[in-house]
Amino acid sequence: GANPLAARVLQFASRHRLPLVSSFFNCAIECSLGAPILMPYPFGIVIERGVSIGSRVTVMHQATIGRKHPADPGVPILEDNVYVGAGATILGAVRIGRGATVGANAVVTRDVPSHCTVVGANRILGLDRRVVEKRRKDSPIVVNT
């Protein structure tokens, strides 16, 4: 789907370093946004500098993506077609695989394989290869549904 006007304004402000707009949305998006990411409710989102975000990624409100500790050099990498639920926290040098889903209020500090779901604190569902292969066959092109 398309971003609402508020998300388009927020992404424009992030790309052009307009701090007042970001503070209006109570957001801190410091990473470079290449492809547009879908933000249906662009409020309270924190994305730290250096985070790598793929294409067709959905980030819901109050999500935090960044380092575990300010002195820590590692930042998350989100591959294509990732969905980050409301209030989710992704910390440290982790890789969220293609087509993965991070559930609402989940905490991720470990790598998540492609086409898997994370709920709670690092509880990864769908690690069974048969399930992953079935998901790939059912939807070869994942579009954040």
Protein Blocks (a to p, Z undefined) as FASTA:
>chain_A
ZZdfklmmmmmmmmnopaklmmmnopacfbdcfbdcddfblghiacdehiacdehiacde
hiacddfbfklmbdcdddehiacdehiacedjddddehiacdehiacfbdcdehiacehj
hiaghkafklmmmmmmmmmbachZZ
